[in-house]
Amino acid sequence: MRDPFSTLRVVSLTDPALDMTDSERKAYARSLDPALVKAKVGHVVTWFTVQRIDALFAMHLLEPLADAPRALIAFRAGVTEILLPSGEKILPRLEPAGAYGVRLADEEWVRLAASRVGPRRVAEIGALAARLAQLDEEAFDPLSPAPGPAPTS
């Protein structure tokens, strides 16, 4: 099983290079399993590398925000790389450590990312980073088995 608390490589569900049915997209959205990603013949998807955001930062600074600003700040805190179909990597320029030691990507990098992949994809991946930051290690989540011993039959 995938560890939802580790760094993940993900794609946008709206990537035009995807060749997936609605049910395949839903399965991917639930599992974030890169093996489920299927691209159109001759096309390459854009990959985003998303790291786990510090729990205190998420609780105190992300959760109180409305959806749009939460996604933007989570994108800046959680996305560490964008790999474009051309093979070009877009890496963030990080600001000095701020609250809870979190280093945010600067706003120019977000503008660059939005110009290359589109602002809706930036918002989508930022919302995903925020959602991953809220996973509770003690609760069941869609990316890992329920904690505790495996049930016996």
CORZIQUI-V925275 format. One record per residue. PHI is phi in degrees with one decimal (999 if undefined). D_LAST is the distance of its C-alpha to the last C-alpha in whole Angstrom. Layout:
phi->{PHI | PHI}
d_last->{D_LAST | D_LAST}
This chain:
phi->{999 | -77.2 | -92.9 | -69.9 | -100.3 | -98.9 | -67.7 | -119.6 | -103.5 | -133.4 | -120.2 | -76.2 | -67.8 | -104.6 | -60.9 | -65.9 | -82.3 | -68.6 | -125.2 | -135.8 | -72.9 | -58.9 | -68.1 | -68.2 | -64.9 | -64.1 | -63.5 | -65.4 | -59.5 | -76.2 | -99.5 | 55.0 | -80.0 | -62.1 | -66.8 | -85.1 | -74.2 | -125.4 | -102.4 | -61.2 | -57.2 | 81.6 | -116.8 | -129.5 | -83.2 | -92.5 | -104.5 | -114.4 | -99.3 | -120.0 | -98.6 | -67.0 | -88.8 | -50.0 | -61.9 | -66.0 | -59.0 | -63.6 | -67.2 | -89.4 | -113.7 | -89.3 | -57.8 | -70.4 | -81.0 | -67.1 | -55.6 | -63.4 | -66.6 | -61.6 | -63.9 | -64.3 | -65.9 | -64.8 | -60.5 | -64.6 | -87.3 | -107.3 | -87.6 | -108.2 | -166.6 | -124.4 | -106.6 | -77.7 | -56.0 | -72.0 | 97.5 | -70.5 | -101.1 | -107.4 | -107.8 | -73.8 | -94.9 | -89.9 | -79.3 | -58.5 | -56.0 | -116.5 | -55.9 | 60.4 | 75.8 | -79.5 | -102.2 | -91.5 | -67.5 | -71.9 | -65.4 | -61.9 | -64.9 | -64.1 | -61.0 | -62.6 | -59.2 | -63.7 | -72.3 | -92.0 | -115.1 | 99.1 | -63.7 | -67.5 | -70.9 | -59.6 | -64.0 | -62.9 | -71.5 | -62.8 | -63.3 | -64.0 | -60.2 | -65.5 | -63.8 | -63.9 | -67.1 | -93.9 | -63.9 | -100.8 | -61.8 | -92.3 | -111.0 | -68.1 | -136.2 | -69.6 | -98.6 | -148.3 | -69.5 | -59.0 | -69.3 | 97.0 | -66.5 | -67.1 | -63.5 | -104.2 | -97.9}
d_last->{21 | 24 | 25 | 27 | 29 | 31 | 34 | 33 | 35 | 35 | 37 | 39 | 37 | 41 | 42 | 44 | 43 | 40 | 39 | 36 | 35 | 34 | 31 | 31 | 32 | 30 | 27 | 29 | 30 | 26 | 25 | 29 | 28 | 31 | 30 | 30 | 34 | 36 | 40 | 42 | 44 | 47 | 45 | 44 | 42 | 43 | 40 | 40 | 39 | 37 | 37 | 35 | 37 | 38 | 36 | 39 | 41 | 39 | 38 | 42 | 44 | 42 | 40 | 43 | 45 | 45 | 43 | 45 | 47 | 43 | 42 | 46 | 45 | 42 | 43 | 46 | 43 | 40 | 41 | 43 | 44 | 44 | 44 | 47 | 47 | 50 | 48 | 50 | 48 | 49 | 48 | 49 | 52 | 51 | 52 | 53 | 50 | 50 | 48 | 45 | 46 | 45 | 47 | 48 | 49 | 52 | 53 | 55 | 52 | 50 | 53 | 53 | 50 | 50 | 53 | 51 | 48 | 49 | 49 | 46 | 44 | 45 | 44 | 40 | 39 | 41 | 38 | 35 | 36 | 37 | 33 | 32 | 34 | 32 | 29 | 27 | 25 | 23 | 22 | 20 | 23 | 23 | 23 | 20 | 17 | 16 | 17 | 15 | 12 | 10 | 7 | 4 | 0}
